Amino acid sequence: MNLFDVYPRFNINITHANGIHVYDESNQEYLDLYGGHGVISIGHTHPHYVKTITDQLNKIGFYSNSIEMPIQEQLAQKLGELSGYTDYDLFLSNSGAEANENALKLASFHTGKTKVVAFKNAFHGRTAATLNVTDNPKISAPINQNNFPVEFLDLNDFDALENVLKANDVAAVIVEGIQGVGGLDMPTDAFLQHIEKMCEQYGTVFIMDEIQCGYGRSGKFFAHQHAGVKPHLISTAKGMGNGFPIGGVLISPEIKPWAGMLGTTFGGNHLACAAALAVLEVIESEKLMANAAEVGQQLTEAWSAIPQVKTVKGKGLMLGVELDFPIKDIRNKILKEYHIFTGSASNPNVLRILPPLTIQFNDIEPFTNALKELLEA
């Protein structure tokens, strides 16, 4: 049997990792400035993370949600404390797509409506409902299309949003705090405040997709907190487990649960919760949110000073270096010649940077020097 060939892959076999570095079978060291799509939040094989998961595995790795699991309550309490959402509830799943799928379902349950407002260049997942609100028809199969009405608007278009919501038939507005795949474009603080106001006015659920930009990556726990807004639903995943599959939805007290409303077999299992608790403990003890804010500002200033760089997008340690031409060749050279992993986006001119939140400014100097050398060549 062969693997179903859907992934374009680099011809590199990563066999082990530590902190901000990964190593191939020849023990070649690579600086990891991408973290597997921003998943690695506290660094590879962090000692506290490894110990916590190992200790949990030696007790019990899995049982279904048919029993009491105090570790889920511990995770909810810790997440509420660090995020500031102590009055919200938490539903646990396995991935970001599942988190968004459940958020959309909750919005429809709560409002009794079916229409959703999303934004151009958005990426929210590859499951049925999330594909419908992802602005990429190429990856949406016929069976996924037209599951429910969706209106895609330009990001930061105040009038368009109000005009759509006026019809009073919209269940939810879903928006990323910082677009990931879309190329690091962001809703302005004022626009997020406008979404919050319009959703309250028209009885619409406000969903923030914080799957990639959350968990301290922007310099605050969630990227939308820079704008001072409080959505009804917040989806999270990638950095939540530092590589262990886990996702979740933070749910406003306005939305009430009933038995059987949502469900999952593997979501919130013992091992996943142990991993997620370890991540929160490291984020707190090592002050990684403050580090992300400080290092991100330093990098933005350093890269903006490079003449060939058009702009630096994003916040904290979710950054995009935009050039006036496609970055594909430069990205490949940075990997092959300088042994540094970076990411791309649907915007072909944007080089995406998503390092572990433990990284320091000086650690990224090899990338900055490589970028300068290649742009000056």
Secondary structure, DSSP 8 states (H G I E B T S, - for coil): ----------S--EEEEEBTEEEETT--EEEESSHHHHT-SS-BT-HHHHHHHHHHHTT-----TTS--HHHHHHHHHHHHHHT-TTSEEEEESSHHHHHHHHHHHHHHHH---EEEEETT----SSHHHHHTSS-GGG--GGGTTSS-EEEE-TT-HHHHHHHHTTS-EEEEEEESS-TTTTS----HHHHHHHHHHHHHHT-EEEEE-TTTTTTTTSSSSGGGGTT---SEEEE-GGGTTTS--EEEEE-TTS---TTSS--SSTT-HHHHHHHHHHHHHHHHTTHHHHHHHHHHHHHHHHHTSTT--EEEEETTEEEEE-SS--HHHHHHHHHTT-EE-B--SSTTEEEE---TT--GGGGHHHHHHHHHHHH-
